Amino acid sequence: MLTTGIKAPAFSGPDQNGKKIALKDFKGKKLAIYFYPKDNTPTCTTQACNLRDNYAVLQKAGIQIVGISTDSVKSHKKFEAKFDLPFPLIADEDQTIVQAFGVWGEKKFMGKVYDGIHRTTFLIDEKGIIRHIISKPNSKDHAAEVLAGFGL
């Protein structure tokens, strides 16, 4: 797992529209990268919709939002369309980004053990430095956590 005070790993990947999105695209801006396990699942949907519902407030605070999971571009497109999500969702099908950020690993759910994404949000400043990490975010109130993490 990464720590605060270090440079965020460089990354790039296709969003739900097939457009390549990279960390360098956000230089000079505050960025919240939220890693989530799966499109169209209850907790992931709650989290995405909370960010959507508070998107104007986040934008006013100068915060850009990017979601990342290992789902496909096609899956992300359906998720975006179904819930009218206003921010990019990067498809990390080969797990390059989740591995670089250290959010991929063993999970347990209903007695089953499997590998997957540990829900985590990284708050990155205008210079690309990780300023805050939200482990186990509150999906119902995630936008408030992002604002508080940036000290806003």
N, C-alpha and C positions, 0 to 999 in steps of 0.2 A: 504494500500500500504506500502511496506517495504521502508526503508530509507538507505542511504549510511552509512558506518561505522559499520554496524552490520553483524553478521554471517548470511550467506544465509541459508534458511531452508534446512534441509536434505531432499533428495528426491530420489526416484528410480522408474523406469518404463521401459517397453519394448520398444526397438527401432523398426525400420522398418523390422529388421531381427529376431525379437523376443528375442534379447539379452537384458538382464537387464542392464540398465545404471543407475549409482547413482552419486550423488555429490561427494562422497568420492573417486570415480575413478579419479577425477581431482585434488586431493591434490598435491600441489607443482607446479600447472600449472595455467596459466591465462585461464579463461573460460568466454565466452559470451553465455548466455542462451537467446535465442530469442523466445518469445511467439508470435504466430501468429494465426489468426482465423480459416483458413481453407485451406487444400490442394487444389491445382489446381484452385485457384481463381486468378484473375489478379494481385492484389497487393501482395498477398502472394507469387506468383510465381516470380514476379519481385524481391522481397526481397531475396528469396532463391537463385535465379540465380545470383544476385549481390554478395552474399556471396560465391557462387560456383566460380564465375569468378575471385574473389580475394582471393580464398582459399590459394593459395601458399604464397601470401604476409602475410596473417594472420598467417599461420603456421610458416613462417620464423620469425615472431614477437613473436612466442611462444604462440599464442592464439588458444585455442580449441573452436569449435563451436558446440552447441547443439540447435536444434529446438524443440519446444514443442507446441502441439495443442491437442485438445480433439478428433481428428480424430482417427480412428482405425489403428492397425498395418498394415492391408491390404491396407488401403488408403495411408498410409505413404510409403509403398513399391512401389505402383504405382507411387506416386509423385517422389520418389527418382529415379526410373527407367526412367521415362519420361524425367526428367531434369538432369539426371546424377549427383545427389547431393552426395558430398563426405563426408558428416557429418551425425551423428545420428539424427533421428527425433523420439522423444519420444511420444508414444501414451498415453495420459492422459484421457482415456475415462470416468473415474469416477470423474474427476475434482479435484483430491486430490492436485496435484502440482499447478495448476492454482489458487486454493483457498489459498494454503499456501503462494504463492507469491503475492496474492491480485490483480490479473489481470483479474478476472472473475467478470462481473457485467453488469448493464444495458447499452444497446447501442441503438442508433437510426440510422436507415438507410432508406432513401426514405419514411419517414413518419411512419415507423414501429418501435415499441419499443420491444426489446427482450434482453435476457441475452446472453452474449458471452465473448470472450477473447478481452481484450484491448491490442492492439499490443504494446509490451514493451520488451526492452532488458535490462538484468542485466549483468553488468561486474563484475566478481568475481575474486579476487586476489588469489595468491598461498596458502593463509591461510584460504580461504573460506569466506573472508569478502567482502561484496558488496562495490565496489569502485565507481561505477557510474551507474546511471539508465538513459536509453534513453527512454523517453516517446514519443510516436508518432514518431517513427523513419522514416527517409526518405528512403523508400524502394529502390529507384534507386541508392542510394549512402550509403547504410548501412555499408558496410565494412569500408569506410573512417570514419564514425561515431564511429565505434567500435575501430579502431586504435586511433583516437583522444581521445576517452573516457579513454583509457589506457595511454594517454600521449605519444603516439608513432607517 
